[in-house]
Amino acid sequence: MVTLLMRMLNSNIQDNSESFPDIKGNWAERAISKAKSSGIIQGADDNAFNPIHNVTRAEAALMLVRALKLDAELKVLLDPQINELKQAQYYCHTNNQ
């Protein structure tokens, strides 16, 4: 997901030299590092990315919102009646800094 987003953005963002310790040697290391530098991802609480973790719908939605800079429009797009979107809204609210 991260690699796809970074390719989609065709980003010139520099790699973050202080990236996640658990992505060293991973095939997506460069894209993950760039995504962290740009604020698209933040990683887990223990400063790890966990590259083998399956991305949830809420996490994917949050990455898209951050990548496309849709934070302001998010409130309009989310329907509070749909549980998955409520979860995405929760992630955006608690993880958006």
PDB file as gemmi writes it, atoms N, CA and C in Angstrom:
CRYST1    1.000    1.000    1.000  90.00  90.00  90.00 P 1                      
ATOM      1  N   MET A   1       0.829  -1.193   0.000  1.00  0.00           N  
ATOM      2  CA  MET A   1       0.000   0.000   0.000  1.00  0.00           C  
ATOM      3  C   MET A   1       0.876   1.261   0.000  1.00  0.00           C  
ATOM      4  N   VAL A   2       1.893   1.265   0.855  1.00  0.00           N  
ATOM      5  CA  VAL A   2       2.768   2.433   0.959  1.00  0.00           C  
ATOM      6  C   VAL A   2       3.515   2.653  -0.356  1.00  0.00           C  
ATOM      7  N   THR A   3       4.025   1.586  -0.932  1.00  0.00           N  
ATOM      8  CA  THR A   3       4.761   1.710  -2.195  1.00  0.00           C  
ATOM      9  C   THR A   3       3.850   2.248  -3.291  1.00  0.00           C  
ATOM     10  N   LEU A   4       2.641   1.759  -3.347  1.00  0.00           N  
ATOM     11  CA  LEU A   4       1.667   2.232  -4.338  1.00  0.00           C  
ATOM     12  C   LEU A   4       1.391   3.720  -4.165  1.00  0.00           C  
ATOM     13  N   LEU A   5       1.173   4.156  -2.947  1.00  0.00           N  
ATOM     14  CA  LEU A   5       0.913   5.574  -2.690  1.00  0.00           C  
ATOM     15  C   LEU A   5       2.096   6.453  -3.087  1.00  0.00           C  
ATOM     16  N   MET A   6       3.291   6.019  -2.742  1.00  0.00           N  
ATOM     17  CA  MET A   6       4.459   6.830  -3.044  1.00  0.00           C  
ATOM     18  C   MET A   6       4.697   6.904  -4.552  1.00  0.00           C  
ATOM     19  N   ARG A   7       4.418   5.817  -5.261  1.00  0.00           N  
ATOM     20  CA  ARG A   7       4.532   5.856  -6.727  1.00  0.00           C  
ATOM     21  C   ARG A   7       3.453   6.750  -7.323  1.00  0.00           C  
ATOM     22  N   MET A   8       2.250   6.684  -6.772  1.00  0.00           N  
ATOM     23  CA  MET A   8       1.149   7.498  -7.249  1.00  0.00           C  
ATOM     24  C   MET A   8       1.467   8.987  -7.090  1.00  0.00           C  
ATOM     25  N   LEU A   9       2.079   9.324  -5.983  1.00  0.00           N  
ATOM     26  CA  LEU A   9       2.409  10.721  -5.708  1.00  0.00           C  
ATOM     27  C   LEU A   9       3.622  11.198  -6.493  1.00  0.00           C  
ATOM     28  N   ASN A  10       4.401  10.247  -7.037  1.00  0.00           N  
ATOM     29  CA  ASN A  10       5.625  10.577  -7.758  1.00  0.00           C  
ATOM     30  C   ASN A  10       6.447  11.572  -6.942  1.00  0.00           C  
ATOM     31  N   SER A  11       6.662  11.225  -5.719  1.00  0.00           N  
ATOM     32  CA  SER A  11       7.216  12.118  -4.723  1.00  0.00           C  
ATOM     33  C   SER A  11       8.722  12.305  -4.837  1.00  0.00           C  
ATOM     34  N   ASN A  12       9.155  13.530  -4.589  1.00  0.00           N  
ATOM     35  CA  ASN A  12      10.574  13.854  -4.508  1.00  0.00           C  
ATOM     36  C   ASN A  12      11.017  13.985  -3.058  1.00  0.00           C  
ATOM     37  N   ILE A  13      10.282  13.409  -2.174  1.00  0.00           N  
ATOM     38  CA  ILE A  13      10.592  13.467  -0.745  1.00  0.00           C  
ATOM     39  C   ILE A  13      11.873  12.688  -0.478  1.00  0.00           C  
ATOM     40  N   GLN A  14      12.728  13.248   0.357  1.00  0.00           N  
ATOM     41  CA  GLN A  14      13.974  12.578   0.730  1.00  0.00           C  
ATOM     42  C   GLN A  14      13.688  11.437   1.691  1.00  0.00           C  
ATOM     43  N   ASP A  15      14.488  10.385   1.593  1.00  0.00           N  
ATOM     44  CA  ASP A  15      14.383   9.281   2.547  1.00  0.00           C  
ATOM     45  C   ASP A  15      14.739   9.776   3.934  1.00  0.00           C  
ATOM     46  N   ASN A  16      14.035   9.300   4.915  1.00  0.00           N  
ATOM     47  CA  ASN A  16      14.313   9.640   6.303  1.00  0.00           C  
ATOM     48  C   ASN A  16      15.393   8.696   6.814  1.00  0.00           C  
ATOM     49  N   SER A  17      16.538   9.249   7.168  1.00  0.00           N  
ATOM     50  CA  SER A  17      17.639   8.409   7.632  1.00  0.00           C  
ATOM     51  C   SER A  17      17.320   7.724   8.955  1.00  0.00           C  
ATOM     52  N   GLU A  18      16.385   8.272   9.702  1.00  0.00           N  
ATOM     53  CA  GLU A  18      15.979   7.684  10.975  1.00  0.00           C  
ATOM     54  C   GLU A  18      14.625   7.008  10.802  1.00  0.00           C  
ATOM     55  N   SER A  19      14.578   6.051   9.916  1.00  0.00           N  
ATOM     56  CA  SER A  19      13.333   5.352   9.646  1.00  0.00           C  
ATOM     57  C   SER A  19      13.132   4.234  10.658  1.00  0.00           C  
ATOM     58  N   PHE A  20      12.207   3.358  10.369  1.00  0.00           N  
ATOM     59  CA  PHE A  20      11.879   2.262  11.267  1.00  0.00           C  
ATOM     60  C   PHE A  20      12.973   1.204  11.258  1.00  0.00           C  
ATOM     61  N   PRO A  21      13.368   0.705  12.426  1.00  0.00           N  
ATOM     62  CA  PRO A  21      14.440  -0.293  12.467  1.00  0.00           C  
ATOM     63  C   PRO A  21      14.054  -1.643  11.861  1.00  0.00           C  
ATOM     64  N   ASP A  22      12.757  -1.947  11.790  1.00  0.00           N  
ATOM     65  CA  ASP A  22      12.345  -3.265  11.299  1.00  0.00           C  
ATOM     66  C   ASP A  22      12.127  -3.326   9.780  1.00  0.00           C  
ATOM     67  N   ILE A  23      12.493  -2.269   9.048  1.00  0.00           N  
ATOM     68  CA  ILE A  23      12.342  -2.309   7.586  1.00  0.00           C  
ATOM     69  C   ILE A  23      13.680  -2.417   6.868  1.00  0.00           C  
ATOM     70  N   LYS A  24      14.770  -2.465   7.601  1.00  0.00           N  
ATOM     71  CA  LYS A  24      16.093  -2.560   6.976  1.00  0.00           C  
ATOM     72  C   LYS A  24      16.152  -3.789   6.077  1.00  0.00           C  
ATOM     73  N   GLY A  25      16.492  -3.573   4.808  1.00  0.00           N  
ATOM     74  CA  GLY A  25      16.590  -4.664   3.851  1.00  0.00           C  
ATOM     75  C   GLY A  25      15.268  -5.089   3.237  1.00  0.00           C  
ATOM     76  N   ASN A  26      14.159  -4.509   3.662  1.00  0.00           N  
ATOM     77  CA  ASN A  26      12.850  -4.840   3.097  1.00  0.00           C  
ATOM     78  C   ASN A  26      12.758  -4.270   1.687  1.00  0.00           C  
ATOM     79  N   TRP A  27      12.065  -4.958   0.812  1.00  0.00           N  
ATOM     80  CA  TRP A  27      11.945  -4.510  -0.581  1.00  0.00           C  
ATOM     81  C   TRP A  27      11.274  -3.140  -0.696  1.00  0.00           C  
ATOM     82  N   ALA A  28      10.464  -2.758   0.294  1.00  0.00           N  
ATOM     83  CA  ALA A  28       9.751  -1.475   0.256  1.00  0.00           C  
ATOM     84  C   ALA A  28      10.384  -0.439   1.189  1.00  0.00           C  
ATOM     85  N   GLU A  29      11.603  -0.672   1.616  1.00  0.00           N  
ATOM     86  CA  GLU A  29      12.252   0.209   2.600  1.00  0.00           C  
ATOM     87  C   GLU A  29      12.251   1.676   2.163  1.00  0.00           C  
ATOM     88  N   ARG A  30      12.592   1.940   0.925  1.00  0.00           N  
ATOM     89  CA  ARG A  30      12.683   3.328   0.456  1.00  0.00           C  
ATOM     90  C   ARG A  30      11.308   4.021   0.483  1.00  0.00           C  
ATOM     91  N   ALA A  31      10.283   3.339   0.003  1.00  0.00           N  
ATOM     92  CA  ALA A  31       8.934   3.917  -0.011  1.00  0.00           C  
ATOM     93  C   ALA A  31       8.419   4.132   1.407  1.00  0.00           C  
ATOM     94  N   ILE A  32       8.678   3.188   2.302  1.00  0.00           N  
ATOM     95  CA  ILE A  32       8.241   3.319   3.691  1.00  0.00           C  
ATOM     96  C   ILE A  32       8.928   4.502   4.346  1.00  0.00           C  
ATOM     97  N   SER A  33      10.223   4.641   4.099  1.00  0.00           N  
ATOM     98  CA  SER A  33      10.990   5.749   4.664  1.00  0.00           C  
ATOM     99  C   SER A  33      10.472   7.096   4.159  1.00  0.00           C  
ATOM    100  N   LYS A  34      10.191   7.175   2.860  1.00  0.00           N  
ATOM    101  CA  LYS A  34       9.646   8.414   2.290  1.00  0.00           C  
ATOM    102  C   LYS A  34       8.259   8.718   2.859  1.00  0.00           C  
ATOM    103  N   ALA A  35       7.431   7.685   3.011  1.00  0.00           N  
ATOM    104  CA  ALA A  35       6.086   7.878   3.555  1.00  0.00           C  
ATOM    105  C   ALA A  35       6.154   8.382   4.997  1.00  0.00           C  
ATOM    106  N   LYS A  36       7.114   7.887   5.754  1.00  0.00           N  
ATOM    107  CA  LYS A  36       7.281   8.377   7.124  1.00  0.00           C  
ATOM    108  C   LYS A  36       7.724   9.839   7.113  1.00  0.00           C  
ATOM    109  N   SER A  37       8.676  10.166   6.244  1.00  0.00           N  
ATOM    110  CA  SER A  37       9.169  11.541   6.149  1.00  0.00           C  
ATOM    111  C   SER A  37       8.070  12.521   5.775  1.00  0.00           C  
ATOM    112  N   SER A  38       7.134  12.069   4.932  1.00  0.00           N  
ATOM    113  CA  SER A  38       6.067  12.955   4.472  1.00  0.00           C  
ATOM    114  C   SER A  38       4.863  12.976   5.411  1.00  0.00           C  
ATOM    115  N   GLY A  39       4.863  12.123   6.447  1.00  0.00           N  
ATOM    116  CA  GLY A  39       3.769  12.124   7.405  1.00  0.00           C  
ATOM    117  C   GLY A  39       2.600  11.228   7.014  1.00  0.00           C  
ATOM    118  N   ILE A  40       2.745  10.429   5.960  1.00  0.00           N  
ATOM    119  CA  ILE A  40       1.672   9.543   5.534  1.00  0.00           C  
ATOM    120  C   ILE A  40       1.505   8.385   6.509  1.00  0.00           C  
ATOM    121  N   ILE A  41       2.615   7.921   7.058  1.00  0.00           N  
ATOM    122  CA  ILE A  41       2.583   6.852   8.052  1.00  0.00           C  
ATOM    123  C   ILE A  41       3.357   7.291   9.284  1.00  0.00           C  
ATOM    124  N   GLN A  42       3.025   6.692  10.419  1.00  0.00           N  
ATOM    125  CA  GLN A  42       3.721   7.007  11.656  1.00  0.00           C  
ATOM    126  C   GLN A  42       4.290   5.771  12.329  1.00  0.00           C  
ATOM    127  N   GLY A  43       3.805   4.612  11.976  1.00  0.00           N  
ATOM    128  CA  GLY A  43       4.292   3.382  12.578  1.00  0.00           C  
ATOM    129  C   GLY A  43       3.566   3.053  13.868  1.00  0.00           C  
ATOM    130  N   ALA A  44       4.010   1.976  14.477  1.00  0.00           N  
ATOM    131  CA  ALA A  44       3.405   1.516  15.724  1.00  0.00           C  
ATOM    132  C   ALA A  44       3.973   2.304  16.906  1.00  0.00           C  
ATOM    133  N   ASP A  45       3.391   2.084  18.068  1.00  0.00           N  
ATOM    134  CA  ASP A  45       3.818   2.795  19.269  1.00  0.00           C  
ATOM    135  C   ASP A  45       5.273   2.530  19.638  1.00  0.00           C  
ATOM    136  N   ASP A  46       5.791   1.374  19.267  1.00  0.00           N  
ATOM    137  CA  ASP A  46       7.157   1.016  19.647  1.00  0.00           C  
ATOM    138  C   ASP A  46       8.180   1.429  18.594  1.00  0.00           C  
ATOM    139  N   ASN A  47       7.871   2.444  17.779  1.00  0.00           N  
ATOM    140  CA  ASN A  47       8.739   2.965  16.733  1.00  0.00           C  
ATOM    141  C   ASN A  47       9.104   1.885  15.715  1.00  0.00           C  
ATOM    142  N   ALA A  48       8.160   1.021  15.405  1.00  0.00           N  
ATOM    143  CA  ALA A  48       8.341  -0.019  14.403  1.00  0.00           C  
ATOM    144  C   ALA A  48       7.254   0.129  13.345  1.00  0.00           C  
ATOM    145  N   PHE A  49       7.515  -0.407  12.170  1.00  0.00           N  
ATOM    146  CA  PHE A  49       6.534  -0.341  11.094  1.00  0.00           C  
ATOM    147  C   PHE A  49       5.775  -1.653  10.940  1.00  0.00           C  
ATOM    148  N   ASN A  50       6.423  -2.769  11.224  1.00  0.00           N  
ATOM    149  CA  ASN A  50       5.844  -4.100  11.083  1.00  0.00           C  
ATOM    150  C   ASN A  50       5.411  -4.344   9.637  1.00  0.00           C  
ATOM    151  N   PRO A  51       6.386  -4.458   8.713  1.00  0.00           N  
ATOM    152  CA  PRO A  51       6.070  -4.555   7.287  1.00  0.00           C  
ATOM    153  C   PRO A  51       5.282  -5.793   6.876  1.00  0.00           C  
ATOM    154  N   ILE A  52       5.210  -6.821   7.709  1.00  0.00           N  
ATOM    155  CA  ILE A  52       4.432  -8.006   7.333  1.00  0.00           C  
ATOM    156  C   ILE A  52       2.989  -7.930   7.835  1.00  0.00           C  
ATOM    157  N   HIS A  53       2.647  -6.862   8.532  1.00  0.00           N  
ATOM    158  CA  HIS A  53       1.301  -6.643   9.058  1.00  0.00           C  
ATOM    159  C   HIS A  53       0.342  -6.331   7.910  1.00  0.00           C  
ATOM    160  N   ASN A  54      -0.833  -6.958   7.924  1.00  0.00           N  
ATOM    161  CA  ASN A  54      -1.859  -6.635   6.934  1.00  0.00           C  
ATOM    162  C   ASN A  54      -2.466  -5.281   7.254  1.00  0.00           C  
ATOM    163  N   VAL A  55      -2.639  -4.452   6.254  1.00  0.00           N  
ATOM    164  CA  VAL A  55      -3.213  -3.120   6.427  1.00  0.00           C  
ATOM    165  C   VAL A  55      -4.725  -3.246   6.545  1.00  0.00           C  
ATOM    166  N   THR A  56      -5.293  -2.620   7.570  1.00  0.00           N  
ATOM    167  CA  THR A  56      -6.749  -2.623   7.730  1.00  0.00           C  
ATOM    168  C   THR A  56      -7.367  -1.573   6.806  1.00  0.00           C  
ATOM    169  N   ARG A  57      -8.667  -1.632   6.639  1.00  0.00           N  
ATOM    170  CA  ARG A  57      -9.357  -0.620   5.832  1.00  0.00           C  
ATOM    171  C   ARG A  57      -9.183   0.766   6.437  1.00  0.00           C  
ATOM    172  N   ALA A  58      -9.248   0.844   7.736  1.00  0.00           N  
ATOM    173  CA  ALA A  58      -9.095   2.139   8.406  1.00  0.00           C  
ATOM    174  C   ALA A  58      -7.693   2.703   8.194  1.00  0.00           C  
ATOM    175  N   GLU A  59      -6.679   1.841   8.284  1.00  0.00           N  
ATOM    176  CA  GLU A  59      -5.303   2.299   8.064  1.00  0.00           C  
ATOM    177  C   GLU A  59      -5.102   2.739   6.617  1.00  0.00           C  
ATOM    178  N   ALA A  60      -5.675   1.998   5.678  1.00  0.00           N  
ATOM    179  CA  ALA A  60      -5.583   2.374   4.268  1.00  0.00           C  
ATOM    180  C   ALA A  60      -6.272   3.721   4.026  1.00  0.00           C  
ATOM    181  N   ALA A  61      -7.443   3.898   4.626  1.00  0.00           N  
ATOM    182  CA  ALA A  61      -8.163   5.173   4.489  1.00  0.00           C  
ATOM    183  C   ALA A  61      -7.344   6.321   5.055  1.00  0.00           C  
ATOM    184  N   LEU A  62      -6.729   6.100   6.202  1.00  0.00           N  
ATOM    185  CA  LEU A  62      -5.914   7.141   6.816  1.00  0.00           C  
ATOM    186  C   LEU A  62      -4.712   7.494   5.944  1.00  0.00           C  
ATOM    187  N   MET A  63      -4.060   6.495   5.376  1.00  0.00           N  
ATOM    188  CA  MET A  63      -2.918   6.766   4.497  1.00  0.00           C  
ATOM    189  C   MET A  63      -3.356   7.570   3.273  1.00  0.00           C  
ATOM    190  N   LEU A  64      -4.504   7.214   2.696  1.00  0.00           N  
ATOM    191  CA  LEU A  64      -5.022   7.958   1.546  1.00  0.00           C  
ATOM    192  C   LEU A  64      -5.348   9.400   1.912  1.00  0.00           C  
ATOM    193  N   VAL A  65      -5.982   9.587   3.055  1.00  0.00           N  
ATOM    194  CA  VAL A  65      -6.337  10.936   3.511  1.00  0.00           C  
ATOM    195  C   VAL A  65      -5.077  11.784   3.680  1.00  0.00           C  
ATOM    196  N   ARG A  66      -4.067  11.216   4.308  1.00  0.00           N  
ATOM    197  CA  ARG A  66      -2.820  11.959   4.510  1.00  0.00           C  
ATOM    198  C   ARG A  66      -2.084  12.199   3.200  1.00  0.00           C  
ATOM    199  N   ALA A  67      -2.034  11.182   2.329  1.00  0.00           N  
ATOM    200  CA  ALA A  67      -1.313  11.312   1.061  1.00  0.00           C  
ATOM    201  C   ALA A  67      -1.950  12.357   0.158  1.00  0.00           C  
ATOM    202  N   LEU A  68      -3.269  12.387   0.133  1.00  0.00           N  
ATOM    203  CA  LEU A  68      -3.986  13.318  -0.736  1.00  0.00           C  
ATOM    204  C   LEU A  68      -4.349  14.628  -0.048  1.00  0.00           C  
ATOM    205  N   LYS A  69      -3.917  14.749   1.215  1.00  0.00           N  
ATOM    206  CA  LYS A  69      -4.162  15.962   2.013  1.00  0.00           C  
ATOM    207  C   LYS A  69      -5.646  16.318   2.056  1.00  0.00           C  
ATOM    208  N   LEU A  70      -6.457  15.326   2.430  1.00  0.00           N  
ATOM    209  CA  LEU A  70      -7.908  15.486   2.477  1.00  0.00           C  
ATOM    210  C   LEU A  70      -8.433  15.723   3.887  1.00  0.00           C  
ATOM    211  N   ASP A  71      -7.585  16.108   4.811  1.00  0.00           N  
ATOM    212  CA  ASP A  71      -7.991  16.252   6.205  1.00  0.00           C  
ATOM    213  C   ASP A  71      -9.214  17.157   6.360  1.00  0.00           C  
ATOM    214  N   ALA A  72      -9.249  18.264   5.655  1.00  0.00           N  
ATOM    215  CA  ALA A  72     -10.367  19.203   5.793  1.00  0.00           C  
ATOM    216  C   ALA A  72     -11.658  18.624   5.226  1.00  0.00           C  
ATOM    217  N   GLU A  73     -11.547  17.867   4.133  1.00  0.00           N  
ATOM    218  CA  GLU A  73     -12.720  17.308   3.485  1.00  0.00           C  
ATOM    219  C   GLU A  73     -13.224  16.041   4.178  1.00  0.00           C  
ATOM    220  N   LEU A  74     -12.444  15.469   5.060  1.00  0.00           N  
ATOM    221  CA  LEU A  74     -12.777  14.185   5.673  1.00  0.00           C  
ATOM    222  C   LEU A  74     -14.115  14.219   6.401  1.00  0.00           C  
ATOM    223  N   LYS A  75     -14.395  15.280   7.102  1.00  0.00           N  
ATOM    224  CA  LYS A  75     -15.646  15.373   7.874  1.00  0.00           C  
ATOM    225  C   LYS A  75     -16.863  15.309   6.959  1.00  0.00           C  
ATOM    226  N   VAL A  76     -16.755  15.835   5.768  1.00  0.00           N  
ATOM    227  CA  VAL A  76     -17.858  15.820   4.822  1.00  0.00           C  
ATOM    228  C   VAL A  76     -18.032  14.433   4.223  1.00  0.00           C  
ATOM    229  N   LEU A  77     -16.930  13.727   3.993  1.00  0.00           N  
ATOM    230  CA  LEU A  77     -16.979  12.433   3.319  1.00  0.00           C  
ATOM    231  C   LEU A  77     -17.438  11.286   4.207  1.00  0.00           C  
ATOM    232  N   LEU A  78     -17.211  11.384   5.487  1.00  0.00           N  
ATOM    233  CA  LEU A  78     -17.504  10.265   6.376  1.00  0.00           C  
ATOM    234  C   LEU A  78     -18.961  10.257   6.805  1.00  0.00           C  
ATOM    235  N   ASP A  79     -19.603   9.132   6.640  1.00  0.00           N  
ATOM    236  CA  ASP A  79     -20.974   8.938   7.082  1.00  0.00           C  
ATOM    237  C   ASP A  79     -20.918   8.250   8.439  1.00  0.00           C  
ATOM    238  N   PRO A  80     -21.378   8.888   9.514  1.00  0.00           N  
ATOM    239  CA  PRO A  80     -21.265   8.294  10.848  1.00  0.00           C  
ATOM    240  C   PRO A  80     -22.072   7.009  11.027  1.00  0.00           C  
ATOM    241  N   GLN A  81     -22.946   6.680  10.071  1.00  0.00           N  
ATOM    242  CA  GLN A  81     -23.740   5.462  10.169  1.00  0.00           C  
ATOM    243  C   GLN A  81     -22.968   4.215   9.730  1.00  0.00           C  
ATOM    244  N   ILE A  82     -21.851   4.404   9.038  1.00  0.00           N  
ATOM    245  CA  ILE A  82     -21.078   3.275   8.519  1.00  0.00           C  
ATOM    246  C   ILE A  82     -19.906   3.015   9.457  1.00  0.00           C  
ATOM    247  N   ASN A  83     -19.898   1.832  10.071  1.00  0.00           N  
ATOM    248  CA  ASN A  83     -18.930   1.502  11.111  1.00  0.00           C  
ATOM    249  C   ASN A  83     -17.490   1.598  10.636  1.00  0.00           C  
ATOM    250  N   GLU A  84     -17.161   1.090   9.438  1.00  0.00           N  
ATOM    251  CA  GLU A  84     -15.790   1.129   8.956  1.00  0.00           C  
ATOM    252  C   GLU A  84     -15.304   2.567   8.804  1.00  0.00           C  
ATOM    253  N   LEU A  85     -16.188   3.435   8.335  1.00  0.00           N  
ATOM    254  CA  LEU A  85     -15.792   4.825   8.193  1.00  0.00           C  
ATOM    255  C   LEU A  85     -15.675   5.511   9.550  1.00  0.00           C  
ATOM    256  N   LYS A  86     -16.485   5.073  10.519  1.00  0.00           N  
ATOM    257  CA  LYS A  86     -16.339   5.606  11.872  1.00  0.00           C  
ATOM    258  C   LYS A  86     -14.967   5.237  12.421  1.00  0.00           C  
ATOM    259  N   GLN A  87     -14.520   4.016  12.117  1.00  0.00           N  
ATOM    260  CA  GLN A  87     -13.210   3.582  12.567  1.00  0.00           C  
ATOM    261  C   GLN A  87     -12.123   4.413  11.875  1.00  0.00           C  
ATOM    262  N   ALA A  88     -12.273   4.684  10.589  1.00  0.00           N  
ATOM    263  CA  ALA A  88     -11.304   5.510   9.868  1.00  0.00           C  
ATOM    264  C   ALA A  88     -11.275   6.916  10.454  1.00  0.00           C  
ATOM    265  N   GLN A  89     -12.455   7.446  10.798  1.00  0.00           N  
ATOM    266  CA  GLN A  89     -12.527   8.772  11.396  1.00  0.00           C  
ATOM    267  C   GLN A  89     -11.799   8.782  12.732  1.00  0.00           C  
ATOM    268  N   TYR A  90     -11.966   7.718  13.512  1.00  0.00           N  
ATOM    269  CA  TYR A  90     -11.271   7.603  14.791  1.00  0.00           C  
ATOM    270  C   TYR A  90      -9.760   7.633  14.575  1.00  0.00           C  
ATOM    271  N   TYR A  91      -9.272   6.842  13.616  1.00  0.00           N  
ATOM    272  CA  TYR A  91      -7.836   6.816  13.344  1.00  0.00           C  
ATOM    273  C   TYR A  91      -7.337   8.176  12.889  1.00  0.00           C  
ATOM    274  N   CYS A  92      -8.089   8.841  12.028  1.00  0.00           N  
ATOM    275  CA  CYS A  92      -7.672  10.160  11.566  1.00  0.00           C  
ATOM    276  C   CYS A  92      -7.633  11.161  12.696  1.00  0.00           C  
ATOM    277  N   HIS A  93      -8.605  11.091  13.574  1.00  0.00           N  
ATOM    278  CA  HIS A  93      -8.666  12.028  14.688  1.00  0.00           C  
ATOM    279  C   HIS A  93      -7.538  11.776  15.691  1.00  0.00           C  
ATOM    280  N   THR A  94      -7.265  10.519  16.008  1.00  0.00           N  
ATOM    281  CA  THR A  94      -6.269  10.228  17.027  1.00  0.00           C  
ATOM    282  C   THR A  94      -4.846  10.231  16.503  1.00  0.00           C  
ATOM    283  N   ASN A  95      -4.641   9.985  15.206  1.00  0.00           N  
ATOM    284  CA  ASN A  95      -3.296   9.893  14.670  1.00  0.00           C  
ATOM    285  C   ASN A  95      -2.874  11.105  13.859  1.00  0.00           C  
ATOM    286  N   ASN A  96      -3.783  12.001  13.577  1.00  0.00           N  
ATOM    287  CA  ASN A  96      -3.449  13.170  12.770  1.00  0.00           C  
ATOM    288  C   ASN A  96      -2.865  14.257  13.659  1.00  0.00           C  
ATOM    289  N   GLN A  97      -1.652  14.634  13.313  1.00  0.00           N  
ATOM    290  CA  GLN A  97      -0.993  15.645  14.148  1.00  0.00           C  
ATOM    291  C   GLN A  97      -0.609  16.849  13.365  1.00  0.00           C  
TER     292      GLN A  97                                                      
END                                                                             
